Amino acid sequence: MDLSQKGIYTLIIKANETTQVVGAIGELQFDGVYLYIGSALGPGGLKRIKRHQEIAVGIRDVERWHIDYLLSKADLVGYAFSFTERDVECKIAGALDTNKSVQKFGCSDCKCESHLFKTKNLGEGVNKIKKAYTNNNLKPEIKLLDDEIENDKEN
């Protein structure tokens, strides 16, 4: 799998009752499972996912984007991606919207309300990802980072 290709991705994040200052947005509270949509259409392509993993485990501590602030306090439990050169980030964000969006998060360069959405649990999140990608003619590859979270998918 060549992650240097361009594409779209969704991070699956689990936060346990944490408060974090997120750039200019200010202080936000997180608790639960979240889906964050991003694009990787620039140089390096989907290698951006590796950068997010490094922030989540503490290898990197640079807080440049909104998602960096959350990842420094939460667990990256999985991700989905699809190779594409189409700019579908906002369409996927619209399809992932659970009416539990974190306002202004990750969308300072577009007109979306948010690119971060709280979901009921991991299973619902994975299903929403599959549907959002499929409805945009993309086939998501989904990677869960810990076998123990497989049990949560059923809940």
MDAnalysis code that builds the backbone (N, CA, C; Angstrom):
import MDAnalysis as mda
import numpy as np

u = mda.Universe.empty(465, n_residues=155, atom_resindex=np.repeat(np.arange(155), 3), trajectory=True)
u.add_TopologyAttr("name", ["N", "CA", "C"] * 155)
u.add_TopologyAttr("resid", np.arange(1, 156))
u.add_TopologyAttr("resname", ["MET", "ASP", "LEU", "SER", "GLN", "LYS", "GLY", "ILE", "TYR", "THR", "LEU", "ILE", "ILE", "LYS", "ALA", "ASN", "GLU", "THR", "THR", "GLN", "VAL", "VAL", "GLY", "ALA", "ILE", "GLY", "GLU", "LEU", "GLN", "PHE", "ASP", "GLY", "VAL", "TYR", "LEU", "TYR", "ILE", "GLY", "SER", "ALA", "LEU", "GLY", "PRO", "GLY", "GLY", "LEU", "LYS", "ARG", "ILE", "LYS", "ARG", "HIS", "GLN", "GLU", "ILE", "ALA", "VAL", "GLY", "ILE", "ARG", "ASP", "VAL", "GLU", "ARG", "TRP", "HIS", "ILE", "ASP", "TYR", "LEU", "LEU", "SER", "LYS", "ALA", "ASP", "LEU", "VAL", "GLY", "TYR", "ALA", "PHE", "SER", "PHE", "THR", "GLU", "ARG", "ASP", "VAL", "GLU", "CYS", "LYS", "ILE", "ALA", "GLY", "ALA", "LEU", "ASP", "THR", "ASN", "LYS", "SER", "VAL", "GLN", "LYS", "PHE", "GLY", "CYS", "SER", "ASP", "CYS", "LYS", "CYS", "GLU", "SER", "HIS", "LEU", "PHE", "LYS", "THR", "LYS", "ASN", "LEU", "GLY", "GLU", "GLY", "VAL", "ASN", "LYS", "ILE", "LYS", "LYS", "ALA", "TYR", "THR", "ASN", "ASN", "ASN", "LEU", "LYS", "PRO", "GLU", "ILE", "LYS", "LEU", "LEU", "ASP", "ASP", "GLU", "ILE", "GLU", "ASN", "ASP", "LYS", "GLU", "ASN"])
u.atoms.positions = np.array([
    [0.856, -1.168, 0.000],
    [0.000, 0.000, 0.000],
    [0.902, 1.231, 0.000],
    [0.767, 2.039, -1.016],
    [1.618, 3.220, -1.188],
    [0.882, 4.467, -0.702],
    [1.186, 4.873, 0.538],
    [0.498, 6.030, 1.106],
    [1.065, 7.359, 0.617],
    [1.983, 7.318, -0.340],
    [2.456, 8.579, -0.912],
    [1.477, 9.086, -1.973],
    [0.491, 8.262, -2.313],
    [-0.528, 8.671, -3.273],
    [-1.497, 9.659, -2.617],
    [-2.175, 10.410, -3.452],
    [-3.146, 11.387, -2.966],
    [-4.437, 10.695, -2.573],
    [-5.177, 11.344, -1.657],
    [-6.433, 10.748, -1.261],
    [-7.180, 11.535, -0.218],
    [-8.140, 10.865, 0.363],
    [-9.002, 11.403, 1.401],
    [-8.911, 10.451, 2.586],
    [-9.044, 10.968, 3.816],
    [-8.957, 10.081, 4.969],
    [-9.894, 10.544, 6.075],
    [-10.211, 9.601, 6.944],
    [-11.006, 9.875, 8.133],
    [-10.312, 9.226, 9.312],
    [-10.028, 10.011, 10.330],
    [-9.444, 9.493, 11.556],
    [-10.572, 9.121, 12.512],
    [-10.387, 8.018, 13.231],
    [-11.337, 7.584, 14.243],
    [-10.639, 7.772, 15.585],
    [-11.212, 8.623, 16.414],
    [-10.549, 9.081, 17.634],
    [-11.438, 8.815, 18.838],
    [-10.827, 8.344, 19.922],
    [-11.577, 8.149, 21.164],
    [-10.976, 9.046, 22.229],
    [-11.818, 9.897, 22.800],
    [-11.386, 10.819, 23.858],
    [-12.130, 10.483, 25.144],
    [-11.397, 10.490, 26.236],
    [-11.994, 10.227, 27.546],
    [-12.000, 11.501, 28.371],
    [-13.153, 12.146, 28.444],
    [-13.360, 13.348, 29.261],
    [-12.115, 14.230, 29.367],
    [-11.845, 14.936, 28.297],
    [-10.700, 15.836, 28.291],
    [-11.122, 17.210, 27.797],
    [-10.446, 18.211, 28.302],
    [-10.646, 19.580, 27.852],
    [-9.347, 20.028, 27.218],
    [-9.445, 20.682, 26.081],
    [-8.246, 21.086, 25.354],
    [-8.486, 22.438, 24.698],
    [-7.495, 23.301, 24.784],
    [-7.537, 24.550, 24.028],
    [-7.116, 24.208, 22.605],
    [-7.954, 24.575, 21.634],
    [-7.717, 24.247, 20.231],
    [-7.525, 25.533, 19.450],
    [-6.263, 25.941, 19.296],
    [-5.944, 27.127, 18.519],
    [-6.860, 28.293, 18.827],
    [-7.289, 28.986, 17.766],
    [-8.136, 30.166, 17.911],
    [-9.581, 29.826, 18.301],
    [-9.967, 28.546, 18.181],
    [-11.325, 28.155, 18.567],
    [-11.507, 28.332, 20.071],
    [-10.473, 28.011, 20.824],
    [-10.541, 28.126, 22.278],
    [-10.702, 26.781, 22.955],
    [-11.224, 26.805, 24.170],
    [-11.334, 25.600, 24.991],
    [-12.530, 24.762, 24.555],
    [-12.266, 23.472, 24.328],
    [-13.319, 22.536, 23.932],
    [-13.268, 21.315, 24.839],
    [-14.428, 20.712, 25.074],
    [-14.506, 19.480, 25.849],
    [-14.781, 18.323, 24.907],
    [-14.078, 17.227, 25.132],
    [-14.237, 16.035, 24.307],
    [-14.492, 14.835, 25.205],
    [-15.395, 13.956, 24.764],
    [-15.646, 12.708, 25.463],
    [-16.415, 11.807, 24.510],
    [-15.817, 10.717, 24.080],
    [-16.486, 9.793, 23.181],
    [-15.687, 9.513, 21.941],
    [-16.383, 9.022, 20.919],
    [-15.766, 8.645, 19.643],
    [-16.056, 9.739, 18.622],
    [-15.001, 10.145, 17.916],
    [-15.094, 11.226, 16.941],
    [-14.548, 10.777, 15.596],
    [-15.095, 11.356, 14.540],
    [-14.619, 11.142, 13.178],
    [-14.100, 12.470, 12.650],
    [-12.878, 12.463, 12.151],
    [-12.275, 13.676, 11.587],
    [-11.941, 13.420, 10.129],
    [-12.451, 14.255, 9.253],
    [-12.202, 14.092, 7.824],
    [-11.121, 15.055, 7.366],
    [-10.190, 14.553, 6.568],
    [-9.124, 15.381, 6.036],
    [-8.785, 14.968, 4.618],
    [-8.115, 15.841, 3.916],
    [-7.670, 15.500, 2.569],
    [-6.154, 15.445, 2.546],
    [-5.662, 14.678, 1.626],
    [-4.223, 14.513, 1.455],
    [-3.923, 14.612, -0.035],
    [-4.211, 15.786, -0.578],
    [-4.053, 15.991, -2.017],
    [-2.725, 16.660, -2.366],
    [-1.996, 17.082, -1.362],
    [-0.722, 17.757, -1.587],
    [0.442, 16.788, -1.620],
    [1.659, 17.344, -1.610],
    [2.861, 16.507, -1.607],
    [2.860, 15.578, -0.395],
    [3.268, 14.370, -0.586],
    [3.289, 13.400, 0.500],
    [2.033, 12.553, 0.561],
    [0.945, 13.088, 0.018],
    [-0.297, 12.334, -0.037],
    [-0.758, 11.818, 1.310],
    [-1.165, 10.571, 1.333],
    [-1.747, 9.960, 2.519],
    [-0.721, 9.634, 3.602],
    [0.531, 9.997, 3.401],
    [1.526, 9.862, 4.468],
    [1.144, 10.769, 5.644],
    [0.247, 11.686, 5.402],
    [-0.247, 12.564, 6.467],
    [-0.838, 11.735, 7.613],
    [-1.396, 10.570, 7.300],
    [-1.950, 9.691, 8.334],
    [-0.854, 9.301, 9.321],
    [0.328, 9.003, 8.807],
    [1.444, 8.636, 9.685],
    [1.782, 9.793, 10.632],
    [1.742, 11.008, 10.135],
    [2.002, 12.179, 10.976],
    [0.977, 12.247, 12.120],
    [-0.285, 12.003, 11.797],
    [-1.324, 12.009, 12.823],
    [-1.065, 10.916, 13.867],
    [-0.639, 9.741, 13.423],
    [-0.318, 8.659, 14.353],
    [0.830, 9.072, 15.280],
    [1.834, 9.732, 14.727],
    [2.988, 10.160, 15.526],
    [2.581, 11.182, 16.588],
    [1.663, 12.065, 16.257],
    [1.181, 13.040, 17.249],
    [0.405, 12.309, 18.342],
    [-0.426, 11.349, 17.951],
    [-1.259, 10.634, 18.907],
    [-0.434, 9.831, 19.918],
    [0.723, 9.315, 19.506],
    [1.540, 8.514, 20.430],
    [2.666, 9.321, 21.059],
    [2.750, 10.603, 20.735],
    [3.721, 11.472, 21.382],
    [5.089, 11.554, 20.727],
    [5.247, 10.989, 19.541],
    [6.525, 11.100, 18.834],
    [6.739, 12.528, 18.350],
    [5.656, 13.164, 17.926],
    [5.670, 14.577, 17.525],
    [4.827, 15.367, 18.515],
    [5.220, 16.600, 18.751],
    [4.409, 17.425, 19.648],
    [4.046, 18.766, 19.022],
    [4.159, 18.845, 17.723],
    [3.819, 20.078, 17.016],
    [2.299, 20.187, 16.915],
    [1.747, 21.285, 17.396],
    [0.309, 21.521, 17.297],
    [0.077, 22.610, 16.259],
    [-0.054, 22.173, 15.020],
    [-0.197, 23.094, 13.897],
    [-1.654, 23.212, 13.444],
    [-2.331, 22.071, 13.355],
    [-3.715, 22.045, 12.897],
    [-4.630, 21.713, 14.068],
    [-5.917, 22.018, 13.923],
    [-6.881, 21.732, 14.978],
    [-6.787, 20.287, 15.461],
    [-6.690, 19.354, 14.526],
    [-6.677, 17.934, 14.886],
    [-5.469, 17.582, 15.751],
    [-4.360, 18.294, 15.600],
    [-3.169, 18.022, 16.417],
    [-3.466, 18.219, 17.897],
    [-4.231, 19.246, 18.224],
    [-4.566, 19.538, 19.619],
    [-5.370, 18.381, 20.226],
    [-6.344, 17.871, 19.482],
    [-7.154, 16.762, 19.979],
    [-6.326, 15.489, 20.093],
    [-5.531, 15.191, 19.074],
    [-4.750, 13.953, 19.093],
    [-3.739, 13.910, 20.228],
    [-3.312, 15.075, 20.688],
    [-2.349, 15.094, 21.789],
    [-2.996, 14.690, 23.116],
    [-4.336, 14.667, 23.173],
    [-5.062, 14.332, 24.403],
    [-5.977, 13.119, 24.255],
    [-6.048, 12.531, 23.073],
    [-6.986, 11.441, 22.806],
    [-6.260, 10.276, 22.134],
    [-6.988, 9.203, 21.887],
    [-6.421, 8.021, 21.245],
    [-6.892, 7.927, 19.800],
    [-5.956, 7.718, 18.907],
    [-6.286, 7.421, 17.518],
    [-6.525, 5.918, 17.467],
    [-7.769, 5.506, 17.293],
    [-8.098, 4.085, 17.339],
    [-8.233, 3.458, 15.959],
    [-8.248, 4.288, 14.928],
    [-8.332, 3.759, 13.577],
    [-8.407, 4.874, 12.561],
    [-8.429, 4.468, 11.309],
    [-8.562, 5.431, 10.225],
    [-9.089, 4.734, 8.982],
    [-9.620, 5.525, 8.102],
    [-10.074, 5.047, 6.798],
    [-9.463, 5.957, 5.752],
    [-9.259, 5.422, 4.562],
    [-8.757, 6.257, 3.476],
    [-9.180, 5.673, 2.147],
    [-9.086, 6.513, 1.147],
    [-9.324, 6.084, -0.223],
    [-8.428, 6.911, -1.130],
    [-7.830, 6.251, -2.087],
    [-7.001, 6.960, -3.050],
    [-7.905, 7.718, -4.016],
    [-7.645, 8.995, -4.179],
    [-8.403, 9.813, -5.120],
    [-7.658, 11.126, -5.323],
    [-7.865, 11.725, -6.462],
    [-7.339, 13.071, -6.692],
    [-8.469, 14.092, -6.687],
    [-9.700, 13.628, -6.433],
    [-10.853, 14.522, -6.355],
    [-10.896, 15.204, -4.997],
    [-11.269, 16.446, -4.970],
    [-11.402, 17.206, -3.724],
    [-12.801, 16.961, -3.160],
    [-12.925, 15.902, -2.363],
    [-14.228, 15.508, -1.829],
    [-14.290, 15.638, -0.304],
    [-13.322, 16.299, 0.285],
    [-13.258, 16.430, 1.737],
    [-14.566, 16.995, 2.309],
    [-15.068, 18.062, 1.743],
    [-16.283, 18.695, 2.260],
    [-17.524, 17.835, 2.007],
    [-17.556, 17.121, 0.902],
    [-18.685, 16.220, 0.634],
    [-18.715, 15.086, 1.645],
    [-17.547, 14.535, 1.955],
    [-17.477, 13.463, 2.955],
    [-17.865, 14.022, 4.325],
    [-17.377, 15.214, 4.645],
    [-17.727, 15.837, 5.928],
    [-19.235, 16.003, 6.038],
    [-19.867, 16.440, 4.969],
    [-21.316, 16.600, 4.973],
    [-22.038, 15.277, 5.172],
    [-21.483, 14.213, 4.613],
    [-22.099, 12.893, 4.749],
    [-21.851, 12.284, 6.126],
    [-20.773, 12.685, 6.796],
    [-20.462, 12.161, 8.135],
    [-21.191, 12.918, 9.230],
    [-21.723, 14.068, 8.915],
    [-22.334, 14.922, 9.931],
    [-23.376, 14.138, 10.722],
    [-23.176, 14.101, 12.020],
    [-24.057, 13.347, 12.916],
    [-24.944, 14.275, 13.734],
    [-25.000, 15.540, 13.367],
    [-25.678, 16.573, 14.150],
    [-25.005, 16.771, 15.502],
    [-23.819, 16.232, 15.632],
    [-23.013, 16.416, 16.837],
    [-21.629, 16.889, 16.405],
    [-21.613, 17.918, 15.592],
    [-20.339, 18.420, 15.095],
    [-19.693, 19.342, 16.120],
    [-18.375, 19.407, 16.043],
    [-17.616, 20.335, 16.868],
    [-17.406, 21.569, 15.996],
    [-18.199, 22.601, 16.244],
    [-18.256, 23.782, 15.390],
    [-16.878, 24.382, 15.096],
    [-16.645, 24.680, 13.822],
    [-15.449, 25.356, 13.306],
    [-14.181, 24.503, 13.358],
    [-14.292, 23.236, 13.738],
    [-13.115, 22.385, 13.898],
    [-12.656, 21.840, 12.548],
    [-11.419, 22.140, 12.194],
    [-10.796, 21.573, 11.008],
    [-11.292, 22.114, 9.685],
    [-11.989, 23.231, 9.710],
    [-12.577, 23.724, 8.459],
    [-12.329, 25.217, 8.261],
    [-11.185, 25.700, 8.713],
    [-10.899, 27.132, 8.575],
    [-10.632, 27.529, 7.125],
    [-10.419, 26.533, 6.252],
    [-10.135, 26.838, 4.850],
    [-11.312, 26.517, 3.921],
    [-12.513, 26.318, 4.514],
    [-13.687, 26.048, 3.687],
    [-14.927, 26.630, 4.378],
    [-16.086, 26.373, 3.819],
    [-17.319, 26.933, 4.373],
    [-18.127, 25.925, 5.189],
    [-17.551, 24.765, 5.462],
    [-18.238, 23.752, 6.262],
    [-18.389, 24.233, 7.703],
    [-19.378, 23.685, 8.396],
    [-19.548, 23.988, 9.821],
    [-18.488, 23.282, 10.649],
    [-18.045, 22.109, 10.177],
    [-17.067, 21.329, 10.917],
    [-16.522, 20.205, 10.053],
    [-15.367, 19.678, 10.477],
    [-14.824, 18.451, 9.898],
    [-14.576, 17.428, 10.998],
    [-15.164, 17.661, 12.188],
    [-15.060, 16.732, 13.311],
    [-16.462, 16.461, 13.851],
    [-16.793, 15.167, 13.947],
    [-18.145, 14.770, 14.327],
    [-18.115, 13.688, 15.389],
    [-18.924, 13.873, 16.411],
    [-19.050, 12.852, 17.451],
    [-20.025, 11.797, 16.959],
    [-19.712, 10.548, 17.237],
    [-20.582, 9.450, 16.854],
    [-20.887, 8.609, 18.093],
    [-21.943, 7.837, 18.033],
    [-22.396, 7.096, 19.210],
    [-21.339, 6.110, 19.706],
    [-20.711, 5.386, 18.788],
    [-19.696, 4.401, 19.146],
    [-18.874, 4.051, 17.903],
    [-17.918, 3.197, 18.080],
    [-17.030, 2.828, 16.982],
    [-17.785, 2.190, 15.824],
    [-18.703, 1.279, 16.143],
    [-19.462, 0.602, 15.087],
    [-20.249, 1.567, 14.227],
    [-20.937, 2.526, 14.868],
    [-21.689, 3.525, 14.112],
    [-20.741, 4.365, 13.264],
    [-19.591, 4.707, 13.839],
    [-18.613, 5.503, 13.104],
    [-18.118, 4.795, 11.845],
    [-17.768, 3.529, 11.973],
    [-17.291, 2.751, 10.820],
    [-18.378, 2.675, 9.760],
    [-19.619, 2.441, 10.173],
    [-20.728, 2.381, 9.204],
    [-20.927, 3.714, 8.492],
    [-20.817, 4.815, 9.233],
    [-20.969, 6.147, 8.621],
    [-19.851, 6.398, 7.601],
    [-18.641, 5.990, 7.935],
    [-17.510, 6.146, 7.006],
    [-17.771, 5.372, 5.726],
    [-18.145, 4.111, 5.858],
    [-18.413, 3.276, 4.674],
    [-19.467, 3.920, 3.787],
    [-20.555, 4.376, 4.403],
    [-21.649, 4.978, 3.630],
    [-21.206, 6.284, 2.961],
    [-20.502, 7.138, 3.706],
    [-20.071, 8.433, 3.150],
    [-19.131, 8.241, 1.966],
    [-18.192, 7.325, 2.085],
    [-17.245, 7.082, 0.992],
    [-17.958, 6.460, -0.205],
    [-18.774, 5.436, 0.062],
    [-19.477, 4.742, -1.020],
    [-20.388, 5.704, -1.781],
    [-21.081, 6.586, -1.066],
    [-21.967, 7.552, -1.716],
    [-21.204, 8.564, -2.562],
    [-19.896, 8.634, -2.380],
    [-19.053, 9.523, -3.188],
    [-18.153, 8.731, -4.133],
    [-18.617, 7.525, -4.469],
    [-17.921, 6.640, -5.416],
    [-16.487, 6.341, -5.015],
    [-16.271, 6.146, -3.714],
    [-14.962, 5.782, -3.188],
    [-15.098, 4.492, -2.392],
    [-14.039, 3.697, -2.405],
    [-14.021, 2.478, -1.612],
    [-13.058, 2.697, -0.455],
    [-13.590, 2.790, 0.777],
    [-12.693, 3.044, 1.905],
    [-11.927, 1.804, 2.324],
    [-10.681, 2.003, 2.664],
    [-9.901, 0.978, 3.341],
    [-9.887, 1.414, 4.798],
    [-10.346, 0.542, 5.686],
    [-10.486, 0.889, 7.096],
    [-9.502, 0.063, 7.910],
    [-8.749, 0.748, 8.748],
    [-7.733, 0.108, 9.583],
    [-8.022, 0.474, 11.034],
    [-8.309, -0.542, 11.862],
    [-8.457, -0.338, 13.296],
    [-7.120, -0.681, 13.929],
    [-6.663, 0.139, 14.842],
    [-5.297, 0.030, 15.340],
    [-5.125, -0.889, 16.539],
    [-6.204, -1.422, 17.101],
    [-6.106, -2.288, 18.267],
    [-7.210, -3.328, 18.196],
    [-6.828, -4.586, 18.272],
    [-7.824, -5.656, 18.178],
    [-8.889, -5.574, 19.262],
    [-8.552, -5.023, 20.426],
    [-9.512, -4.942, 21.523],
    [-10.714, -4.079, 21.160],
    [-10.540, -3.131, 20.267],
    [-11.674, -2.261, 19.943],
    [-12.670, -2.941, 19.014],
    [-12.312, -4.118, 18.505],
    [-13.267, -4.858, 17.684],
    [-14.553, -5.088, 18.465],
    [-14.439, -5.360, 19.767],
    [-15.622, -5.624, 20.595],
    [-16.534, -4.403, 20.661],
    [-15.971, -3.210, 20.643],
    [-16.762, -1.981, 20.742],
    [-17.599, -1.758, 19.476],
    [-17.173, -2.318, 18.352],
    [-17.904, -2.132, 17.103],
    [-19.321, -2.677, 17.204],
    [-19.497, -3.694, 18.016],
    [-20.803, -4.321, 18.132],
    [-21.746, -3.538, 19.040],
    [-21.207, -2.712, 19.914],
    [-22.023, -1.982, 20.901],
    [-22.652, -0.744, 20.335],
])
